[in-house]
Amino acid sequence: MLFQRTVFMKALNDITGDRTSLFMAGIVLLLSGLSVVLTHNIWNAGFLPLVITRIGWVLIVRGILSMFVPGDGIVRMIRWFKVEEFSWRYALLVLVIGTYLTWAGFTG
């Protein structure tokens, strides 16, 4: 996302343009989110468990949206969140969260 912005946007457009790919991505997101939430639904044990739990719930919501919202609706959401314009910010956010989770996993 940071270094291959055009490739990322092309892949995103390809997935949203193909209903089958969007549905399959939704299934993967939903199953990933469910696996996190069913094994780690902890809301009040500190910051790290809260981050992990929220990631699980975000994956569930994204999976359901990908499975049941038509491709045009997903495209509108992508435009509303200005993914193409702010892709580097979203990539940086994912990098920061991933770095934090990796650091916390190895140190504590």
C-alpha positions as a Python dict, from the first residue, in 0.01 Angstrom:
ca = {
    (1, 'M'): (0, 0, 0),
    (2, 'L'): (284, 239, 75),
    (3, 'F'): (510, 162, -218),
    (4, 'Q'): (278, 6, -479),
    (5, 'R'): (-21, 241, -464),
    (6, 'T'): (-129, 189, -825),
    (7, 'V'): (-111, -190, -790),
    (8, 'F'): (-313, -171, -467),
    (9, 'M'): (-582, 46, -625),
    (10, 'K'): (-598, -180, -932),
    (11, 'A'): (-645, -486, -709),
    (12, 'L'): (-910, -304, -506),
    (13, 'N'): (-1096, -203, -823),
    (14, 'D'): (-1073, -558, -960),
    (15, 'I'): (-1214, -707, -639),
    (16, 'T'): (-1500, -458, -615),
    (17, 'G'): (-1582, -509, -984),
    (18, 'D'): (-1618, -885, -950),
    (19, 'R'): (-1905, -990, -720),
    (20, 'T'): (-1764, -1341, -669),
    (21, 'S'): (-1424, -1210, -556),
    (22, 'L'): (-1592, -961, -325),
    (23, 'F'): (-1807, -1235, -172),
    (24, 'M'): (-1506, -1465, -124),
    (25, 'A'): (-1305, -1183, 35),
    (26, 'G'): (-1602, -1125, 264),
    (27, 'I'): (-1605, -1489, 370),
    (28, 'V'): (-1232, -1477, 451),
    (29, 'L'): (-1275, -1152, 647),
    (30, 'L'): (-1577, -1285, 836),
    (31, 'L'): (-1406, -1611, 929),
    (32, 'S'): (-1091, -1427, 1035),
    (33, 'G'): (-1290, -1187, 1250),
    (34, 'L'): (-1494, -1466, 1405),
    (35, 'S'): (-1181, -1660, 1493),
    (36, 'V'): (-1041, -1356, 1672),
    (37, 'V'): (-1363, -1261, 1852),
    (38, 'L'): (-1454, -1615, 1958),
    (39, 'T'): (-1112, -1672, 2110),
    (40, 'H'): (-1036, -1320, 2231),
    (41, 'N'): (-1343, -1106, 2306),
    (42, 'I'): (-1185, -909, 2593),
    (43, 'W'): (-1293, -547, 2638),
    (44, 'N'): (-1155, -443, 2978),
    (45, 'A'): (-813, -597, 3040),
    (46, 'G'): (-595, -319, 2902),
    (47, 'F'): (-507, -152, 2576),
    (48, 'L'): (-355, -449, 2389),
    (49, 'P'): (-653, -685, 2436),
    (50, 'L'): (-885, -401, 2336),
    (51, 'V'): (-693, -344, 2010),
    (52, 'I'): (-707, -713, 1924),
    (53, 'T'): (-1078, -739, 2004),
    (54, 'R'): (-1159, -431, 1797),
    (55, 'I'): (-961, -567, 1502),
    (56, 'G'): (-1170, -885, 1523),
    (57, 'W'): (-1497, -691, 1523),
    (58, 'V'): (-1383, -468, 1236),
    (59, 'L'): (-1302, -781, 1034),
    (60, 'I'): (-1650, -919, 1106),
    (61, 'V'): (-1820, -598, 996),
    (62, 'R'): (-1605, -569, 684),
    (63, 'G'): (-1674, -932, 599),
    (64, 'I'): (-2051, -891, 632),
    (65, 'L'): (-2043, -572, 428),
    (66, 'S'): (-1832, -736, 157),
    (67, 'M'): (-2067, -1031, 139),
    (68, 'F'): (-2402, -851, 136),
    (69, 'V'): (-2351, -495, 10),
    (70, 'P'): (-2353, -471, -371),
    (71, 'G'): (-2026, -379, -544),
    (72, 'D'): (-2155, -29, -620),
    (73, 'G'): (-2215, 29, -250),
    (74, 'I'): (-1862, -82, -169),
    (75, 'V'): (-1727, 152, -437),
    (76, 'R'): (-1925, 439, -280),
    (77, 'M'): (-1776, 355, 61),
    (78, 'I'): (-1428, 348, -89),
    (79, 'R'): (-1490, 692, -240),
    (80, 'W'): (-1644, 824, 85),
    (81, 'F'): (-1338, 711, 285),
    (82, 'K'): (-1117, 857, 6),
    (83, 'V'): (-906, 542, -7),
    (84, 'E'): (-728, 641, -328),
    (85, 'E'): (-641, 988, -199),
    (86, 'F'): (-539, 879, 153),
    (87, 'S'): (-405, 530, 82),
    (88, 'W'): (-67, 619, 230),
    (89, 'R'): (-236, 724, 557),
    (90, 'Y'): (-431, 400, 577),
    (91, 'A'): (-113, 205, 502),
    (92, 'L'): (72, 396, 772),
    (93, 'L'): (-207, 323, 1021),
    (94, 'V'): (-187, -50, 943),
    (95, 'L'): (192, -36, 975),
    (96, 'V'): (175, 138, 1315),
    (97, 'I'): (-84, -106, 1451),
    (98, 'G'): (110, -404, 1316),
    (99, 'T'): (435, -275, 1464),
    (100, 'Y'): (268, -219, 1801),
    (101, 'L'): (114, -567, 1804),
    (102, 'T'): (444, -727, 1703),
    (103, 'W'): (636, -535, 1969),
    (104, 'A'): (376, -611, 2239),
    (105, 'G'): (367, -978, 2139),
    (106, 'F'): (742, -1022, 2176),
    (107, 'T'): (793, -809, 2486),
    (108, 'G'): (496, -884, 2704),
}
